[in-house]
Amino acid sequence: MSNFFEKRAGNNALNVNTNTQNDKSVAIAITTHGSDLYWAICAIMITATMVFVGLAATKPRHHRIFHYITAAITMVAAIAYFSMASNLGWTPIDVEFQRNNPVVRGVNREIFYVRYIDWFITTPLLLMDLLLTAGMPWPTILFVIVVDEVMIVTGLVGALVKSSYKWGYFAFGCAALAYIVWELVWTARKHANRLGSDIGKAFVSCGSLTAFLWILYPIAWGVCEGGNVISPDSEAVFYGILDVLAKPVFGALLIWGHRGIDPGRLGLHLRDYDSDPAVYDNDKHANDYGIPANNTGVTHTGVANTGVAHTGVAGNNNTTRPTDGVVTGAEHV
């Protein structure tokens, strides 16, 4: 009986979700050690998400944009790591280089495409965090995000190609990465420093971390999906450390850096319904006179609501106030 409970308490993911997909088995795949690590990172991502959302609740709604973006990053990553820990979201791909090392010996390798789905969603959000912090113009932000998507897609396609042509996609991805890093360390950094020393400091700390970590991802790709040099368990360690530093740790640094920065200084003039005088006071004034909020100025009779009474004498227009909560539009005497 004790053996039964010990077995039930362990990680059973690989027994439930085996190393067979579409009637094809994979030779080089994660073990329970890799699955355990993925579960641990999943827990870190979930915890970080709850912390970021909790911190957002302490701020006015129009000051929460960076909390929400950062929480979305770790939330998506948590789902991806749940999938990988469960030994799901992968496909077997024949390796270009067959090794004699027992941990990478075999004709095919487990490629987690769910990792790239995660990156396709989260890396643009990471860049938005950084480029909005730097106050970059929207055309630049959109173009950098498109280049980032090219980087992720070429990485995925390269990982799914078994021939040497995968390195062509790898080269395209590296070129895209080089442009992104250049934008971060040069253009965006200069832009952030002009907005103030506190903004510049927040950007440099987070931007430098991101640029450094992202340069390491192609190395991880080269020894994992690309070159089949290290085992899938070691792949879990390599990518896992990078993702924890690039997402929860990055997010903590970013939110800490923004603790005293008003988003308005970054050009983010966000409105909140019950705190924006342009909206709230106008609706309150309208309700005082029985006028529906966001009144279009047109009555049910089709007469424009000008609030002006026409006496029929030129130059003798007097403003009237609606009475008894009824909008009469124009009164003709």
Summary of the structure (lengths in Angstrom):
residues: 333
radius of gyration: 28.5
end to end distance: 96.2
largest distance: 101.8
contacts: 1015
relative contact order: 0.11
helix: 63%
strand: 7%
